[in-house]
Amino acid sequence: MPFQDLPDRLSEIQERIRAAASRGFGQQVTLVAVTKTYGPDAVEAAWAAGIRDVGENRVQEALPKRQATSVPVNWHLIGHLQRNKVKALDHFELLQSLDSLRLAEAVHAHGIERARAMESLVQVNVSGEGSKGGFSPGELESCAGRLAAMPGLVVRGVMTMAPLGASETELRRVFAGARAVRDSLRSAGLPAADLSMGMSSDYEVAVEEGATCVRLGTILFGARAA
């Protein structure tokens, strides 16, 4: 059976998350298993181990994988979504990568059309890397009022990614910056309680800095195929 060591890996990770949260804000943390490039068996194994949330980067990979599995996990879209594919959001419980005002308008319109708002996190590019999408912190804060006026989507918080190979100092700067943006959205009246940040290499620092959601792949399932 694939991923036989997943329960043991998960137990250790969960303990590390609890310890990191105790050093940080004492928050509850949701673990999202990132199953991109792994087969449907990874989703099944995650469910069997007790994980209830999985994340996929691409719609075209996620949809057949969802059809091939029978377990009722919550599906998160964590990668870039093109505006012409917003109807695919019907197959996801949460969009973690709301990365522009134009996408927000398209998601809002679809939410109105289907008479059900889309649960979303706004992606904020705290590090300022050109290779990463998302709102800049200042841009997002200035757009808060417009986002709040879109009943077709519900902004539950923010998502960010730290630079690969960043030092602990840089990680903390990025994660604290995302937390500040989340707090500013809450102050603007948005129900932005969630803070999705931290991956396999930096999740403990992210939790110490307030993450309520971490996105883990290789640390759970092992190295991805090339």
CORHUWO-V754923 format. One line per field, one symbol per residue. ss: DSSP state (h for helix, s for strand, l for the rest). phi: phi as a letter, one per 40 degrees, with the letter a starting at -180 (. if undefined). burial: # if it has 24 or more other ideal C-beta (glycine too) atoms within 12 Angstrom, else .. A space follows every 10 residues. Layout:
# CORHUWO-V754923
ss: ???
phi: ???
burial: ???
This chain:
# CORHUWO-V754923
ss: lllllhhhhh hhhhhhhhhh hhhlllllls sssslllllh hhhhhhhhhl llssssllhh hhhhhhhlll lllsssslll llhhhhhhhh hllsssssll hhhhhhhhhh hhhhlllsss ssssllllll llllslhhhh hhhhhhhhll llsssssssl lllllllhhh hhhhhhhhhh hhhhhhhlll lllsssllll llhhhhhhll llsssslhhh hlllll
phi: .cfccddcdc dccccccccc cccbbgccbc cbccbcgccd ccccccccch cbbbbbcbdc ccccccccbb cccccbcbbd bcccbccccc cbcaccbcba cccdcccdcc ccccgaccca bccbcccgcc cbchccdccc cccdcccccb ccbbccibba bcccgccccc dccccccccc cdccccccgc ccccbcahbd cacccccdch dbabbbbccc bgcccc
burial: ..#..#..## ..##.##..# #..#..#.## ######.#.# .######.#. #.#######. ##..##..#. #.######## #...##.##. ########## #.##.###.# #.....#### #######... .######.## #.##.##..# .######### ###....... ##.####### #####....# .######### .######### #######.## #.....
